[in-house]
Amino acid sequence: MASSSSSSSSTSATTTTTTAAAAAAAAGGSASPSLLRAVVDVVGNQKWLIYGAISGGISRTATAPLERLKVLNQVQHMDKSGPRYQGVLPALRKIWAEEGFRAYWKGNGTNVIRIMPSDAARFYSYDTFKKLISTPGEPITPMIRIMAGGLAGMVSTIATYPLDLTLPGRGAIYAARYRGMWHCLGSIFREEGFFALYKGMGVSILGVAPYVAINFASYETLKQLVKTDGSETHALEGLVMGGLSGTAAVTLTYPSDVLRRRMMMQGIGGASNMYNGLWDACVKIGREEGVAGFYRGLIPCYLKVVPAAAIGWACIETLQKVERDFLSSTN
């Protein structure tokens, strides 16, 4: 994510807004460029909430079929009575034949509802932590980016984990049992209690935090290496660098993602309650499925994550360009 400018202090922001509002009122109440610039100044780094939500919604919708296939591949071995999906193209054909074309986007509305606040919190937290950790006037190092990314991954996971539980785990496999996101959350709460909504969150944080850290740090480091002259990054460049950073992140963190999906799925529907903690899950998967068990579904995950990361970062760069063009037009 490209570094954003810091927010103005509360006092200066208030003064700027008041002055701009007075100027707008004197001009007959119309929205003048000064007033619009004041609004941008007040928003400050909160713009990353909007940028993250928009980019997350677009990228997730564009890659929804492969997201569903990735999850099905990861957890299908826990449901002995469920269907089997062998290979990317055969699995896609099987879903189409059994459920129809719209099945590729089954649950995508819920997924978008989940991913938009998650990515909003992720981008906003990353920008905030990066400023808190770094020293003013000093260059931001890759280590600072990794630390800020890891913390951002933790914040976004804690903030939206119950929503994550409804679709990627339970809702994707046992859609017939739940009538939607709220029915799923309500059923879990009634049947298993409040803390069941956060079941497996520790494992999820262990998977998400490193992924976000590597993804964000890789992207910004690549951008720093490529754009040595400080010129703006175009959408196509964002696509390429986003795809590369997503590939690096998913390769290094995929086993932890498999573990968190398995832990989330325990005891639901026809799934067996077969793991007594994270270490037990590691041992059993390694013994029964081999090393390949930790990378089950990796190919469809690549096919989903790489374009999703590419599209997401391209959206971020496009939104930043729109902001720069707007600010230039108001000068």
Secondary structure, 3 states (H helix, E strand, C coil): CCCCCCCCCHHHHHHHHHHHHHHHHHCCCCCCHHHHHHHHHHHHHHHHHHHHHHHHHHHHHHCHHHHHHHHHHHHHHHECCCCCCCCHHHHHHHHHHHHCHHHHHCCHHHHHHHHHHHHHHHHHHHHHHHHHHCCCCCCCCHHHHHHHHHHHHHHHHHHHHHHHHHHHHHHHHCCCCCCCHHHHHHHHHHHHCHHHHHCCHHHHHHHHHHHHHHHHHHHHHHHHHHCCCCCCCCHHHHHHHHHHHHHHHHHHHHHHHHHHHHHHHCCCCCECCCCCCHHHHHHHHHHHHCHHHHHCCHHHHHHHHHHHHHHHHHHHHHHHHHHHHHHHHCC
